[in-house]
Amino acid sequence: MSGPHAQRWRNAWNARARPALGRWHAAWRRLSPRERRLLGLAVLLLGVAVLWLAALRPAIGTLRQAREQLPVLRAQAAELEAVVLESRALGRERRGAMTLEETAAALQESLRRAGLQAHGRFGPVRAVDGAMRQPLTVEQAPAARLLAWLAQLPEIARVRVHRLDLARSHVGGRDRPGLLSGSIELALPAGSPP
């Protein structure tokens, strides 16, 4: 800044701020060391209070609000995924039956999207009494996620559960609530050739 505005600011500083700073400095020198420490502590506490009110408290409020909204957003995402899966299934019906490879890929992808890829392992497809069966072994799978995945199987690849043998997982000789282990046999749609 230069010119008349800069000169005006310098004049205002010299006329008002310098004398005030000089008075404050003289008053500070008159204080005893104990009074200086107490005043410094009061200024520190005031700074912490201002920091809390201006920065930390609003941030914590935003985090709390985000935690409250997260379940709603997850539910909306699950609804959206169900609509997407349904539209894919409708698209497959229009195109015709999926091949065995397409069905296997759709099952594997759906297991990954459900977050169960580390807990489930598909076995080879085999023909049983003229129908195609796909075994799935699960170990310590989160029960809620596994049951939700099983419920949407017909939407994914027109697959249905033929046989289900699940139990609560045991780790170190103790039951693990909320975790399931066992086997599932899936019946593949009739249109999936071997």
Solvent accessible surface area in square Angstrom, and as a share of the most:
residue,aa,sasa,rsa
1,M,174,0.78
2,S,97,0.63
3,G,43,0.41
4,P,95,0.60
5,H,107,0.48
6,A,5,0.04
7,Q,84,0.37
8,R,151,0.55
9,W,166,0.58
10,R,128,0.47
11,N,79,0.41
12,A,35,0.27
13,W,121,0.43
14,N,76,0.39
15,A,71,0.55
16,R,182,0.66
17,A,26,0.20
18,R,145,0.53
19,P,57,0.36
20,A,45,0.35
21,L,94,0.47
22,G,41,0.40
23,R,159,0.58
24,W,149,0.52
25,H,91,0.41
26,A,28,0.22
27,A,40,0.31
28,W,71,0.25
29,R,147,0.54
30,R,184,0.67
31,L,53,0.26
32,S,48,0.31
33,P,91,0.57
34,R,165,0.60
35,E,84,0.37
36,R,77,0.28
37,R,162,0.59
38,L,97,0.48
39,L,73,0.36
40,G,36,0.34
41,L,93,0.46
42,A,54,0.42
43,V,94,0.54
44,L,112,0.56
45,L,108,0.54
46,L,118,0.59
47,G,40,0.38
48,V,81,0.47
49,A,45,0.35
50,V,85,0.49
51,L,96,0.48
52,W,107,0.38
53,L,103,0.51
54,A,76,0.59
55,A,48,0.37
56,L,85,0.42
57,R,139,0.51
58,P,70,0.44
59,A,51,0.39
60,I,69,0.35
61,G,31,0.30
62,T,86,0.50
63,L,104,0.52
64,R,139,0.51
65,Q,101,0.45
66,A,53,0.41
67,R,168,0.61
68,E,117,0.53
69,Q,87,0.39
70,L,77,0.38
71,P,82,0.52
72,V,85,0.49
73,L,99,0.49
74,R,159,0.58
75,A,53,0.41
76,Q,99,0.44
77,A,58,0.45
78,A,62,0.48
79,E,115,0.52
80,L,116,0.58
81,E,66,0.30
82,A,44,0.34
83,V,93,0.54
84,V,57,0.32
85,L,4,0.02
86,E,92,0.41
87,S,60,0.39
88,R,112,0.41
89,A,11,0.08
90,L,88,0.44
91,G,15,0.15
92,R,37,0.13
93,E,94,0.42
94,R,194,0.71
95,R,177,0.65
96,G,31,0.30
97,A,51,0.40
98,M,16,0.07
99,T,58,0.34
100,L,28,0.14
101,E,125,0.56
102,E,79,0.35
103,T,1,0.00
104,A,41,0.32
105,A,63,0.49
106,A,15,0.11
107,L,1,0.00
108,Q,87,0.39
109,E,64,0.29
110,S,4,0.02
111,L,0,0.00
112,R,125,0.46
113,R,78,0.28
114,A,25,0.19
115,G,28,0.27
116,L,2,0.01
117,Q,93,0.41
118,A,91,0.71
119,H,50,0.22
120,G,12,0.11
121,R,148,0.54
122,F,43,0.18
123,G,22,0.21
124,P,115,0.72
125,V,40,0.23
126,R,107,0.39
127,A,71,0.55
128,V,54,0.31
129,D,148,0.76
130,G,81,0.78
131,A,35,0.27
132,M,24,0.11
133,R,22,0.08
134,Q,9,0.04
135,P,32,0.20
136,L,0,0.00
137,T,52,0.30
138,V,2,0.01
139,E,96,0.43
140,Q,71,0.31
141,A,0,0.00
142,P,26,0.16
143,A,22,0.17
144,A,84,0.65
145,R,112,0.41
146,L,1,0.00
147,L,94,0.47
148,A,54,0.42
149,W,1,0.00
150,L,18,0.09
151,A,79,0.61
152,Q,47,0.21
153,L,1,0.00
154,P,71,0.44
155,E,62,0.28
156,I,2,0.01
157,A,2,0.01
158,R,96,0.35
159,V,1,0.00
160,R,140,0.51
161,V,52,0.30
162,H,86,0.39
163,R,110,0.40
164,L,91,0.45
165,D,88,0.46
166,L,42,0.21
167,A,61,0.47
168,R,119,0.44
169,S,2,0.01
170,H,128,0.57
171,V,57,0.33
172,G,79,0.76
173,G,75,0.72
174,R,185,0.67
175,D,69,0.36
176,R,101,0.37
177,P,100,0.63
178,G,49,0.47
179,L,32,0.16
180,L,33,0.16
181,S,32,0.20
182,G,26,0.25
183,S,33,0.21
184,I,1,0.00
185,E,13,0.06
186,L,0,0.00
187,A,4,0.03
188,L,12,0.06
189,P,17,0.11
190,A,114,0.88
191,G,36,0.35
192,S,3,0.02
193,P,73,0.46
194,P,133,0.84
